[in-house]
Amino acid sequence: MTALTTGLAEARRLAQRTVVDPRYPISTYTLDVLWVLYDRVLSVSPERVDDPERDRFLLSKGHLPGAYYALLAARGFIPSEWLDSVAATDSPLGAHPDRTRVPGVEISSGSLGHGLPIGVGMALGLRAQGLTVPRVYVLIGDGELDEGSNHEAMEYAGATGLDSLTVVVSDNGSATHGRPGGIASRFTAAGWSAVTAPASDHVRLEAAFTDRPGDRPHVVVATS
Amino acid sequence: MSNSTMEASVSMREVFIAETARLLWDDPRSALVLAAISAGEGRFADAARDHPDRVVNVGIREQLMVGVAGGLALTGLRPIVHTYAPFLVERAFEQVKLDLGHQGVGAVLVSVGASYDWSEGGFTHFSPRDVALFDTIEGWRVHVPGHAAEVAGPLTRAVAADDSVYIRLSDRTNREARPVSDRLTVLRRGSAGLVIAVGPTLDPVLAATEGLDVTVAYATTVRPFDTETLRELGHDAVAIVEPYLAGTSSHVIGDALADRPHRLLSLGVGVDDLHRFGTPEDHDRWHGLTPDAIRARLDVFLGTD
């Protein structure tokens, strides 16, 4: 087994190493989603971080990135030693990811509601350059969905049929004024296709990403 | 009708639209992001038909407009982003800060409206604080043309580059175009002090300084500011007249002259919400930017009254 195929258990173990500051406790509820994406869905690898044809994964919800860092280490994008000094003075790994310092990180995030508009721009930019194979995946939190900038992007992407865009909403029930079933319905009302699947069921989650109509933007609501 | 007034009948915005349409043909890297403003027939509608993949109108969604520009730049395109100044710079300021600079990419932001071009529209459409806001983030170049013929050069250079550039267009215009550069252009020399006119304030400044023994310099590139020429000119009394918030460049000039005894007079638009409409000329009067008002302040400052 090579470093690139290190298993999910290894990623979970690595995530524990990111707890270097009690202010930033480990939160791995996004790890299932990240694992399924990087293991079964995304076309990207450490050797292809600058390849125009790679898929783009944007962690819009930059908070609590321990699972993301662990995944990047497990897949060989960054050395696992980096996990021991998250948020330390000279660490490339902050309490929010910085694309200018971490290989494989597509956007610097932290302030909520920025990843989806940037992802829309990336999808448009790839299409304008004839790059029709790569897809853009944006992970947002259900609480993050409160930000109005997301709704500007949802409406635009749905209305224009931006079919190379996939959003995954990691739903851990943290939204203020959230309502059951509200997430998928907001996207479908804007013209998206939507599938809801439990994050822990990796077979269903993978299918939720791959089984899509393909003529419009797609959202996966991953519940936990 | 004189030649100069005929030239002035072509607006900065019209030149911007025509030049951008040309750049979209010439440079496959260029892209244009709009939020409804200037998207219609006679504006960018033809460019949108000619380049449907590189002209993006997101509707009245300014946060998305700037975020999309960041995404386009991250794929290697060179976005031009355009709307009214308060919506481009103030409404979407966090996007300007995070979706461009913090990502390590740039864009060309081009505004219309300036400080009070659409005076009837009132305070919601005024943007006197735009240039000051760019001083709070790193690395922005800022151009303030004073004539329609001063727009194409900075725009073309900005689109060919990779950094972040703000071009502030206005309906206010000087009667004559000047050669534009990144340097201060010295228009005449005197001994009592230096008066720097930014963009469209040049004509009022020239009228205000008539008969005064002062050096008059013209600036259209205000960031980075040409502190080298400022220092070479050697005046210890410096006045700057800016078409946006008074004092916007005080810190730049103060820093540049920190090692010398000097005095500084900063004229520009006041910070008050006047809750008044009228004409742009009315606002010039209310903010003390008419030739007479500028002259009165200069006379006190220079001791020439």
Interface residues (C-beta under 8 A of the other chain):
Chain A: P52 R99 T100 E106 I107 S108 S111 G113 H114 L116 P117 I118 G119 V120 G121 M122 A123 L124 G125 L126 R127 A128 Q129 L131 G148 S149 E152 A153 E155 Y156
Chain B: A31 V33 D53 R54 V56 V58 G59 R61 Q63 L64 V66 G67 V68 A69 G70 G71 L72 A73 L74 T75 G76 L77 P79 E94 Q95 L98 D99 H102 Q103 G104
